[in-house]
């Protein structure tokens, strides 16, 4: 029998806010400024759901490209401007959060200030503050389990009683490594470009869904089994 869900842990980008196309576009632009070109498909495959520290390590190891503090500052500035102009919440997420009876928190690869900006711009911050955790708070980012385990510990929840809502392969791997159940969300505007459904078939999350309005009933059904 499945352990009932004590805590729902939400990724932010691509799960709460529809930010991934913006993020990938900005990242590719900054990488181009640094002297390298990475196509969109590769960017999604290699960087989706990962922290800037992990992305920087990958760029250095695989492409010989070092992102300087200036590059990182450019990334934050461009991202903030694009978010303020374009960012929207995932359709149905506010109602899902209002309906979901379980405790919840956010565990994202983004920096704390970016998470809060994203949630503030999309009208979700009031439903999730103060339980917001960032990869900057742990040694290893996704796909390592550190962030999810940190969030669970801070929330006083056992890993087996946690359910993670993720959209990225790295996040799904992290949830599984943490011993948590994971629902894969394929309803963001990046789902097709990011090849999410193909990746999900390989990773075998506990459930794949694409309509956030269904989340409360899906959690209830999973707990009833």
Buried (B, 14 or more C-beta within 10 A) or exposed (E): EEEEBBBBBBBBBBBBBBBBBBBBBBBBBBBEEBEEEBEBEEBBBBBBBBBBBBBBBBBEEEBEBEBEEEBBEBBBEBBBEBBEEEBEBBBBBBEBBEEBEBBBBBBBBBBBEBBBBBBEBBEBBEBBEEBBBBBBBBEBBBBBBBBBBBBBEEBEBEBEBBBBBBBBBBBBBBBBBBBBBBBBBBBBBBBEBBBBEEBBEEBEBBBBBEBBBBBBEBBBEBBEE
